[in-house]
Amino acid sequence: MSESPKVASLYAAHLSGADVSDAAEVVTSVGIDIGTTTTQCVISRLTVKNTAPGTLVPRMEITDKEVVYRSAIHFTPITDGNLVDTEQVFRLVEEEFSRAGVSPSAIDTGAVIITGETAKKENARRISGQLAGYAGDFVVATAGGNLESVIAGRGSGASDYSRTRFKTVANIDIGGGTANIGIYRNGKAIDSCCINVGGRLMRVDATEKRILQVTEPMAKVLDDLGLCVRPGGPADPMTIEIICRRMAEVVAAALKDPRPKGLDAALLMTDALRLDYEVDCVMISGGVADSAYTSSPCDTLAEIARYGDIGPMLGRQVRRVFDAAGVELIRPVETIRATVIGAGARTVDVSGSTIVADDSCLPLKNVPVVIPFADGIPERAEEIAEAVRQSVTHHYEGEAPEQIAVGIQGRTYLSYPTVQLLAKGILGGLAQAVRAGLPVIVVLEQDSGKVLGQSLRAMNPSVQVICVDQLEVGEGDYIDIGRSLAGGTVVPAVIKTLVFETRQA
């Protein structure tokens, strides 16, 4: 993926000798979220400026961002064959672009994400790819549970809240088909899981007072409760309340038991939370969240099923279950829009000159970055390996490993013994990816890329290594790495940060 033409022009101007210290460009960014229940779009203007002084290598950074257009919230169109309706989705997106007064050719960057139950549809990846081609250079992510958990927590403000309040925060994003839990400490995602609980797992016709649809996950809930509820049968408010209470209990249990059983285990779509930490507070985001934080009426069938499902009652029961458990609920900055990605904001960088880069596997595009060490590098190789393994596994949505970059933050000096421990631990944590023939990709902020890369090669001569330094990356970023320049001493890199219109004071 090439950098934004506007950002590239600033970079090219610097290389030609022009003074770009005060130059700035505005980049147009779009985010599209296709969820189980709703589809929405957000357009932002990002100000990109060179923040490096004088004649130093330019560092293009986002210095300001403004959301200039928020679309209406549409019901996600699904065909009779239970697939995402491609034509309808494109029509919605085109209409929103028209209302915003923005043409696809004006989009410089952005992201499209397919979430919840919609990510399971057979045509989900095809649609995300087609939308990406329609509107410029995207970070294209067909999100499953773990990735959505991370993204939603950043969008809701849970990440910022954990950083500014020094708390461990659980963000529970409850949509139409899934409840995605992301755990944040010091602004970093340290754990995540996904549960098949959502407001649209049962569809209801409030006018005719009957059940329209019972999904497979809902059937498990009904079986657990010993209830007989079938499509076409009567919709009873008291029965719906019992069902929603049970689903809320499953969500709450995920924060207590690392070894779930029964219905808790049956509805779990990923590994359970590790829970080797204490959760200080909880945020609820997603389409169900507003019902958890408001006292809107939710007693009659018309009130419960005002959206054609049971989401309002689920939100009310989630609130009641957590209140009964004495758990502090913090209202997030964003609720239903938490997972809309405001932008795939990109920063043009050139790596440090002390790197190791195997050109045979370059260029690399859209590689997700994980930060396994939120609280500093562990002192034992086995602990490093476990932290890396857990971080990359959160991004695997299937059994096969995927290409992922390990980011190491901080500019603290890394001693030679520490580098050796890092190399051993990283290879151990990426063992599954190495066996699959994927390269080992490491991005450091500290100027130690060459010694770490050479250590990785020495410990496993058969592995391909990309180890670059003097680059700042964060959890949830994506990175493009181009072929090496200047005799292999540097590589160009584009870092794409998922930017949300949220800030928790």
N, C-alpha and C positions, 0 to 999 in steps of 0.2 A: 504494500500500500504506500503510495507516495504521500508526502506531506501536503498540507493545504497550499494551493498556489499562492495565497496571500502571505502565509508564513514563509514559504520558500523564497518569495521575492525579497523579504527582509534579509534572509540568510544570504542570498546571492549578492545583495547589495553590500553586505558587510565584507564578503570575500573579495569583492571588486575594489574595496578601499573606501567605500562611501561611509559616511557617519550615520549610523542607524541608532545611536544611543537614545535619541528622543523619538524615533519613529514608532508608530503604532498602527496596527491594522485591526479592523473588526471582522471577526469570523462568524459566519452564520452556522448554527448547529441545530440539528433536529433530533428528537428522541421519539420513538414509537414503541408503545407497550401493548402487546396483544395478549390479554389475559383470559382466564376461564370465563369470566363474566363480562368484562369490559375491555374496550380498546380506546386508547387515547394517544394524543400527540402533543408535544411541547416544542416550541422553537425558541432558541436563545441567541443572543448576540454576545460573543466573547471578545474582549479586547486583548490582543496579543502584542507584547512589547519585548524588545531586547533589554534585559536587565543587567547585562554584563557591562562593567565600566570600560571606557577607553577602547583599546585595541585588543582586548582579550577575546578569546573564542566566544561567540555570541551565545547567550542563553535566552531562548524565547520562552516566555512565561505568560500565563493568563493573569492579567492584573485586574480584570473586572469582568463580571458577567451579569447579564440581565435577561430574565425570561420575558420575551416580548409577545408570546402568544401561547395560550392554553386552549386546547381544543375542547369541544364538548366531550362528555363521557358517553361513549356508544356501547350498546350491547355487542359483544363479539359475535359476528355472524357464523353460524354453524350449519352445514348442509344436512339434508335428511340422512346422509350416509355417515353422520357424526364426524365430519372433517371440517377444518376451517374453510370457509367459503372464500376462496382466493379472489374472485372477482369483486365480491362485496367489500373485502378488506381494502383492495386497491382503490375502489370507488370512494370509500370513507377517507382514505389518506389523501387522495387527489382533491376531494372536496375541502378538506381541512387546509391543504396547501393553498387552495384558491381563496378561502376565507382569510387566511393569514397574509395574502398578497405576496407569497413567496413561490418562486418556481423551483423545481428540482435542480436546475442548473445553477441556482444561486447558493445551494447548500455546499458548505466546505467540509463539514464533518458531522458526526453524530452517531447514533446507535439505534438498533432495532432489537427488541428482546421479546421472546415468546415465553409466557410464564404459566405456572399452575398446570391444570389439567390440559390446557391447550398445547403445552409443550409435548404431550404424549401423542398428539395426533400424527397420523402417518405423513401428512404433507407439511408439517411444521417447519422442518429445515428448508424445504424448497421455498416456502413462502418468505422466510426470513432472508434467504439469498436473493429472491426476486425483488423484495423491497429494498435491499441494500443496493442492488444495481439501479433501481429506479431513482434513488435520491442520493447519489454521491458515495463518498468513502465512509463506510460504516464500520464500527466495531460490531460485527454480527454475532450475536450470542443467542442461540436457542436454549434458554435457561431451564435447567431442571431444578430440583429442590435446593441443593446446596448453594449453587451460584445465586439463585434468586434470594436466598436467605441473606447472603452477604450484600447484594445490591440493595435490597429493601431496607436493611439496617442503616446503610449509608444515606439512602434517600429520606428516611423518616427523621433523621437527626440523632439516632441512637449512638452512632459512631462519635459524633461531636460531643454529645452529652457525656459519654464515658470518658472522653479526653479532658473536658473542661471541669467535670465534677469528680474526677478520680474514682469512678465507680465501675463495677462490672454490670453491664446492662444487657438484658435479654430483649431483643426486638422480635415480636411475634407478628408476622405479616399474614393475616387471614383473608383470603380471597374467596373466590367461588369454589375452588376445588382443593386447595391446599393451605396448610398453615406452616409457614416457613420460619424457623427460629434461628436467629443469628445472635451469637454472644460476642459482646464487644468489651474490650478492656484497653484503656489508654488510646482509644481511637482505632484499635486494630480488631479485626475479626479473629477470634481465637477458637471458635467452635460453631457448628451449625447442624441442623437436621431439618427434615421435611416430613410432615404428617398429612395423611389423606383426610383432612378435615376442612370443610368449607361450606359456605352458605348456599351454594348451588348444587350440592350433592343430592338434593331433593327439590324438584320443581313443583309448584303449587298454583292452581287456578283459584284465586280468591273469590271470583264471581260465581263459579259453579261449585265451589267448595269441594274440590276433589284433587287428588294427587295426579300430577302429570308424568313425573319421571322419578324413578328410584335408581341411583347409580350403584355400581358394584361396591364401592366403599361404604355407601349408606346401608346396603344390604347386610354388611358385617355388623354395623351398629345395631340394626334392627334385630339381628340374630342374637347378639349379646344381651339385648333387653328382653328378648322373647316376645317381640311385637310382630304382628302381621299387618304390614302396610304395603299395599300394591298399587301400581299405576291404575287409575280409574276408580280407586276406592275413595272413601270420604276423607277429607282433611280436617282433623280435629286439633284445635289450638292446644289443648292439654297434652295430647300425644306429642305434638311438635315440641312443646316445652321440655318434655321428658327426654326426647331425642337430643335436643340441643344441649341440655344439661350434661348428658353423657359425653357428647363430643367435647364440651368445654373441660370436663374432667380429664379426658385423654390429653388435651393440650397442656393442662396444668401438670399432669403426671410426668410429662416429658422433661420438666425442669427439676424433677425429684429423683427419678429412678434411672440409672444408667443401664439397667438390665430389665427392660420392660417385658411384660408377659400378657397373655390374653389379648384383649382388644387393643391395648396400648401397643403391643408388638405387631398386631395384624394391620394396623393403620400406618405404621412407620414405613416410610418410603426410602429412607437412607439409614446409615448407622445412627444409633442413639447418641445423644449428647454424652460427652465424657464425664462431665460434672465433677471434675477434679478442681473445682473452684466454687466460690460462693457467689450467687447472683444477688446484687444489691437492690435492683429495681427492674421493672418490666415496662416495656412500651408495646402497645398494640397498634399496628398499622394495617393497611389494606382496606378493601371495600367493607368489611364487617366492622372496622374500628369505630366509625362514627356512632354506631349503635352501642358500643361499649362505653363511650364517653358522654353520651347524652341521655336524657330522660324522656325521649320521644315515646309516645304511647306504643305499646307492643302487646296488647291483650287480645284483641279481636283478630280473626283470621285476615281481615282486610288490612290491618296494621302489620301483622306478621309477614304477610306475603305481598306487600306493596310492590316488590320488585320481581314477583313471580317465583320467589324461592323462600328459604327460611333464614336468610342472612341476618335480618334485624333481631330475631329471637336468639340466634347464635351469639351475636354481639352482646346482648343483655346477659346471657348465661355465663359468658366468659368473664364479664365484669363481676357477677355474683360469686362465681367460684373463686376468683382471685381475692375478692374482698373477704370472703369467708376464711380464706387461708392466711389473711393478714399480709398479703403481698402488696407492696406499693406500686400503683400504676401511675406512670408518668405519661401525660398526653404528648405525643410527638408533634414535631413541626408540620409534618405531612402525614396524612392518613391514606386515603384512597389513591393519592398520586405518588406514594412513596417509591414505587418501583418504576415510575416513568424516568427514564434516563435523560437528564437535561441536556447532556452533551457528551460526545466523545472528545473531550478537549485534548489537544495535542501540543506537545512541546518538542520542538526540534532540538536535538542534542548531537554533539560529537563526543564520543567516549574519550576517556583518558588515553594516554599513549602507552600505558603498560597493560597490555591485554593479551589474551590468547583467543584466536578466532579461526575456526576451521572453515575456510571459504567454500568447501564442498557442500556444506549444508546451509549456505547463505544465498539469497536473503531469506529471512524469517519474517512472517507477517502475522499480526493478530495473536501473539503469544500472551496468554494471561500470566500475571505476576502474582506470586504468593509471598508473604512475609512470615516465615515460620518462627522467628525469634522476636516476639513482642517485648520481652523483658531482658534482652541481652542474650549473647551466645552461650549456650550451656557449656559446662566444663568437661563433659564426657562425650565421646564420639557416639555412644549409644543413644544419649539423650538428644543429640543433634539429629541423628538419623530418624528418631521417632517423631520429632517436631516437624521435620521435612516431610516425612511420610504422611502425617496427619494433614498437613497443609495442602499437599497436592491431591490427596484423596478426596478432599472436600470439593474439588473441581471435577472429579471423574463422575460422569453421570451414567456410565456403563461399566462393564467389567474391564474393558481395554484401557490402558493408560493413555494419556493425552500429553501433547507437548506443552510444557509449563516451565516458566522461568522462576528460579529461586532468587528473591531479592534480599539483600543484606543491607540494612540501614545503619547509619551512624558513621562518623568520621574518626572514631577512636582507632588508634594504631593497633594493627593486628600483628602480634608477634609470630615468629616462624612456627613455634609449637602450636599456636592457635590455628594458624593456616592449615597445618597438617591434620589437626582434629576436624576442622571444617571440611577438608577434602574427603576424609574417611567417612564422616557423618553424612555428607551430601550424597556420596555414592551409595551409602547404605539406604538412605531415605528414598533415593531414586532407582533402587535396584530393579523394580518392576519395569520402569521406563527404559532403563539400560538394556534389560533382556529383550525388550521389544524393538531395540535398534534406534531409539530416539536419542538425540543429542542431549548432553548435560548443559543447561543454560543457566548461568549465574550472572546476576547484575549487582555490583557493589557500589556503594557510595564512597567507600574508602579506597585509596589508591593502591590496591593489592591484587589487581586482576591477573597480572602475569604470573606471580608466584603461586596463586591459588590454582590458576589454569594449568600450570606446569605440574603442580602436585597431583591434580586430578588425572592428568595424562600418565604420570609416572605410576600411579596406583592402578590404573586400568588403561593400558596402551591402546586397547581396541575401541575405546569410547570416543565419540566426537565431542569436542569441548568448545563452547562459546562462553568465555568469561571476560566480561567487560566491566570497567570501573568508572568512577567519577560521574555516575548517573544516579539521580534521586528517583526512586520509584516507591509506590505505595500499594497496599493490598487492594486488589481489584483493578489495578492498572493493566493496560495491554501495551506490548512493546513490539515495534518493528525494528529489525536490525539489518542493515544493508551490508553489501560486500565491503571488505576492508579497503582502506585507502592509504596513500602515503607509504607504500611498501609494507602494508600490513600493520602499521602502527596505530591506526585509529579506525573506528567504524562509525558510520552515521546511524543515528537511532531516532525513532519517533516514539515518544511516550504518550499514550492516550489515557487520560484520566477520566473516569466516569464522574461527571460533575452534576450535582443536584442543586436545586434551588432550595437549600435548607441551611440553616445556621442556628444552632441551639445556644443561646446566650448563657 
